[in-house]
Amino acid sequence: DMFANLSKQRNPPLRMIYLPHATVTRVGAGKRKDVPKLHAGKHGFSLIELLVVLMIMGLLVTLVTVTARPDDRAVLRLESDRLAELFALAISESELAGKSLAWTSDGRSYRFWRKSGEAGWQETGNEEPLRGRPLPQDMQVTDFRVDAVQPEGKPRIEFGPYAPSQAFILVLALGSERCTITMSPTGDLKV
């Protein structure tokens, strides 16, 4: 009986529907009116939420920085391997072309030179594999010995086509890391 009376009334009572994180909708008598939810006056984020977001962002920046920058040992090893391969190429080119080649360094970069008759020593071109190159940032030649003797002046290695190779020890350093390139009198290169 009670429900029958309610359905016959012209304006039935309003029902409230609560939806989380939404507006409250009043339904009744064919009319719809949106009423803001209970906490609609609250704006922004709490201090805890901001601190958590900042902490996550800091961790992500640290992770990207650490993974994007290779460690000193890997950079040193890569440059040492490259230089050893260039020495092997210089030895081969010297023997095949019948011309002497030389390598020099100022401690922060290195160059290859080619001896050509009367013109003397000339630096190799920039387009050649044996071109001059700077060492990576903060890397330097820290020790250099030819036939177990430390020469005066800038490091210099000569690769002759008919003479046996010079035995040498070359030490590259980056930070606290060191890498040694050695060449025996028989021409064996080791890193």
Beta strands, then each sheet from edge to edge (+ up, - down):
strand 1: 15-17
strand 2: 24-28
strand 3: 31-35
strand 4: 101-105
strand 5: 109-116
strand 6: 120-123
strand 7: 133-134
strand 8: 139-146
strand 9: 156-159
strand 10: 168-174
strand 11: 177-183
strand 12: 189-190
sheet 1: 1+ 2- 3+
sheet 2: 6+ 5- 4+ 9-
sheet 3: 6+ 5- 7+
sheet 4: 8+ 10- 11+ 12-
end
